[in-house]
Amino acid sequence: MEKKELIEYYKTMLKIRYFEEKIDFLFTRGLIHGTAHLCIGQEAVAVGACAALNEDDFITSTHRGHGHAIAKGLDIKKFMAELQGKKDGYCKGRAGTQHTICIEKGFLTNGITGGCIPIAAGIALAFKMKKSRQVVLCFFGDGATNEGYFHETLNIAALWKLPIVFICENNLYAMSTSVRDSMLIEDISKRAEAYGFEGKSIDGNDIFIVKKTVEEAVKKARDGVGPTLIECKTYRFKGHSKNDQCVYRTREEEEEWKKKDPILILRNKLIKDKILSEKEIIKIEENIKLEIEKAVEFATESPEPNPSSMYENLYA
Amino acid sequence: MVTKVILPKLEANMEEGRIVKWLKKEGDKIKKGEPLFVLETLKAVFDVEAEASGTLLKIIAKEGSNVPVTSVIAVIGEEGEEIPDELNK
């Protein structure tokens, strides 16, 4: 990887981390409506995978989707405003954390577990029919792979050789249920074999491995070879949502995974390979914190949507 | 400058919470991330961590009281630091 690229990836990962920490803080102040699922600890999957895409490719995300959105290039000011239900948000404050969509940036999400898996296949089918050579990256968690539509979609995507890459972020817990209690297999990627295509299990905290693996899969999808299932093994440092005390896992396990913090790993590499000095990194960190503060300012100043506009954009 | 400790909103429809127990006394030192008080919501009981390091200067909300979310329930600051009047009622 080019040095310049590496620095960009580091910046994006930090931007996600600080954004999430700010959402965590704002939630306790009653400023984020509904719920909030944070992806702290999983940043390398979002940034590594999206780095393998062209700008006009699409991604579909999950309930834990802030990292994917930022990695796909959504503007954090408009995104922050959306999460606060403000008029200047991506969906005029109506979608919030679970349903934000930005077609211009190729980003869709849905709060239902695995809800975007069949939607992603629909987008991929459209790309194939239009012969546009665009690709869809479809993110979901370990829990979603036990849902019926995961299996139906993998089968039809394989059969029709859709330009799609399935990315499972296996963070070991579906809410409070350990993967050990919900499936017998060790590697979720094996499920691809049942549908006749390739699956790979990789270290999701290593951005280099994520990017390289997704690049190969994207090329296959674009060339009409068909889908790939990539299981990225990772960990969420925070609870499932804000009121989760994590009683289903041990503090020791959390500490072990914090040693594999993807941001720390990349930070150490940047210093060891003399790409950036400690001083330059601190400067980057300060700048990104400032950028987050500006996004909060923008969201705070943005007005609430006018109640008289509530029937706009309704199709039902 | 002192840090206001608020009753955090932890759940989507949470309007208030009950302070079950303060884990520190006024005058105790506290580190950011250390458990500061036990909070009970309609759904669960939580250990709430301090958001700042310093000395617990004042406890405003008493143990056993029900408090609306985001109201100031304590003050953390430097040892001996003066508490602004609006927090010192």
Boltz contact constraints between the chains, C-beta under 6 A:
constraints:
  - contact:
      token1: [A, 28]
      token2: [B, 8]
      max_distance: 6.0
  - contact:
      token1: [A, 28]
      token2: [B, 9]
      max_distance: 6.0
  - contact:
      token1: [A, 29]
      token2: [B, 70]
      max_distance: 6.0
  - contact:
      token1: [A, 30]
      token2: [B, 9]
      max_distance: 6.0
  - contact:
      token1: [A, 30]
      token2: [B, 69]
      max_distance: 6.0
  - contact:
      token1: [A, 30]
      token2: [B, 70]
      max_distance: 6.0
  - contact:
      token1: [A, 34]
      token2: [B, 12]
      max_distance: 6.0
  - contact:
      token1: [A, 35]
      token2: [B, 12]
      max_distance: 6.0
  - contact:
      token1: [A, 242]
      token2: [B, 10]
      max_distance: 6.0
  - contact:
      token1: [A, 243]
      token2: [B, 10]
      max_distance: 6.0
  - contact:
      token1: [A, 243]
      token2: [B, 11]
      max_distance: 6.0
